[in-house]
Amino acid sequence: MIKLVIDTNVLIDASEDYYRYANRIIDLVISGNVQAFANRGTLRENKLLASRKILDEGYSKKLEYFFNLVKPVENIERLDVVEDKEDNKILESALAAKADYLITSDRHLLKLENYKGVKIIRPDVFWQIWEEEGEFGWEKWLKSFING
């Protein structure tokens, strides 16, 4: 199963449009197709920011459900590798979770591209990978359909 750490900015961006890639990724977590992880501090921060910035009641309820599915991790290693020091904690969570992907829109994190095996990518890039390689990717579906 693919393991994700989803940055706060992605969760907030997803509220703007139900068709955004960020929103689709949240749906993948809710449907059980991927797993999301966060440390307890980040999860508290996510909940607080969501309550302040998100006005859409339906999306807020969806996020509450999402938050209940996020698996907690304990950051073991303290990092000082990201230009914006506050961003180190999200990368620490990704390492602690042994995540495949850290999904973010933060340019400081995106500059790293990959850190100790964690791919750091934007939501649209993850969605493209999911469609091509994910469990329900069109390419896999087509191959299974053709091969019967």
N, C-alpha and C positions, 0 to 999 in steps of 0.2 A: 504494500500500500504506500502511496506517495505521501510523504510528510511535508507539511508546510508551516512556516511561520509567516503570518500576515501582519504587515505594519499597520499602525493606527491610521495613517493617511489613506490607505487603501479602503479600510472599513468606512471611513467618512466619505470618501469619493463615491463609493458604491451607492450611497443614499440619493445621489443626484439623478440616477436613471436606472431602472430595473434591467436595462439591456447592457449596461456597462460590464466590461469583463470582470471587474472587481466583484460585482454582484453575482455573476455567474460562478465565480470561484467560491463565494460564500455558499451558494446553492450546492456545489460539489461537496463541501464539508457537511452540510445539513443532510444531504442524501447518502452520506457514508462512503462516497467514492474516494475521498482523500481525508487525511487527518490533519487537524490544525493543533498547534502547540503554542504556549506562551508561558512566561513566568508569571507568578501571582501579581507582582507589581505592575507589569505591563497590562495584564488583564484588568486590574483595578483602574488603571489610567484609561484604557479603552472604554470601559463602562462609563467613567466620569465624562470623558470627552463626547461620547455618543449621546449621553443625556443632555449635554449642553448644546451640541451643534446640530443634532438631527431633529428635524421638526415633523417628519413623516412618521405618523404613529404606527403604520403597518410595517415600515422598515425597522423601526425601533423594536417591535415585537419579534421580528425575524432575527435581529441581532441578539436579543435576549436568548433566544433558542440557540443561536450559534455559540454564544458565550458559554452556555451549559455544555456544549460538545467539545470545547477547546480543552485539550489535555494539559494539565499543569506540568511545568518542568522547573527544576532548581538550577539556576545558573551556577556552574561549578568554576568556570574560568572567567577571570576578569580581563577584559580586553581594553586596549587603547590603540585602536587601529583606524578608526573612522575620524575624519576631519571634524565633524560635529560630535563632540564627546557624548551627547545624549543618545546618539544612535548606536553606541557600543552595546547597550543593554539588549537591543533587539537582536543583534548579531550573536550575543552571548546565549540568548534563548535558542537561536537556530542551531548553534553548536551543541548545546545541552540536549536538544531534542534529536540530534543527528538528522536534522531536516534535509530533505532533498533540495528544497527551494525556500528562499526568503523572498516574499513578494512585497514590493515596495514601489513608491513613486519618488522616494527621497534620492536626490542626486548624489549625496555624499555616500550613501550605501551602494548605489548603482555603479559608482566609479570602481568599486572593488571587483565587480562582475562575478567573482568566485572566491570564497574564502574557506580553506580547509574542507573542500568538497561540497560546500553549500553554494548552490547557484543563486545569484542575487539578480532578480529580473523584475520587470514591470508586469502588471496584470495582463496586458495584451500579449506579451511574449509567452507568459505561462499558458494562456488560453490556446495560443497557436500550438504549443508543444502538446497540450492535452488533446487537442483535436487530432493531431497527427499520430501521437503515441499512446494516449491515455486509453484506459480500459474501454471507453465508449467512442474512441476516435473513429471518424468516418473511414479511414483507410483500413483499420482492423475489421470494421463491420463489413465493408465491401469485400475484403478477402474472405471472410467467413461465409458471406452470402454466395460468392462465386465458387468457393471450394465445397459448399454444401454442408 
